[in-house]
């Protein structure tokens, strides 16, 4: 807009008509540019230099104290302080106390309790993530909606894949497989292979924790864990946070593997998965591990072929 006026020599009226704004606005930005150059075109704060009618700090603090101490609403506090109820509510909102359940020990959420086991193998988290399969040639994410042959692809129906994952609580070392279902026999077979793999790198699974899915309640699952000498634990009902480490792993999968590129077939995605698991265990840094990779936490105890 400024270029039109200063470089192209348009009139202020013509420029205002071109940008569908008022002529005063054109003059304002032109004058700012002439006074300050490029910095003059940056947005400025609309906050006034002075706020003579702002509620004094001492009174604002009293409002917050009454909220903490008495658990009163804005109307009650307004009555006690002589302020308008809307003013009290604005003060509480800015302080993060706009809702009565903020900071109330009786109604507030449970505090987050983070934990980490003392040594590898003490606790293994296990869970399953369900993903839609990819038809040969790719689906709509690759070809776009309404691509040629989309109806035929739907009739072929790629189904679902089930990612079974075990992750060590202390080191975050993960063992994972893409399988065809989440039945008890499949979950039990997965655990047998996972426990053997952990044993091969020097980790002895002592306890395994899962949610309350049907496959983990089955006798097959309990017998498989008994065979590997592993104690079975379950999360609290409707508390997936108890198994949060493997839940977080599956979120990483979605962000850094499943949706990071447009896969054109299920086999291509599975091949990429093998590479991702190696990257996750050997090279991906974790903030919870002070930005170390999982394998490096256990590096000194690994057999040479795994280093």
Secondary structure, 3 states (H helix, E strand, C coil): CHHHHHCCCCCHHHHHHHHCCCHHHHHHHHHHHHHHHHHHHCCCCCCCCCCCCCCCHHHHHHHHHHHHHHCCCHHHHHHHHCCCHHHHHHHHHHCCCCCCCCCCCCCCCCCCCCCCCCCCCCCEEEEEEEEECCCCCCCHHHHCCCCCCHHHHHHHCCCEEEEEEEEECCCCCEEEEEECCCCHHHHHHHHHHHHHHHHHCCCCCCEEEECCCHHHHCHHHHHHHHHCCCEEEECCCCCHHHHHHHHHHHHHHHHHHHCCCCCCCHHHHHHHHHHHHHHHHHCCEEHHHCCEEHHHHCHHHCCHHHC
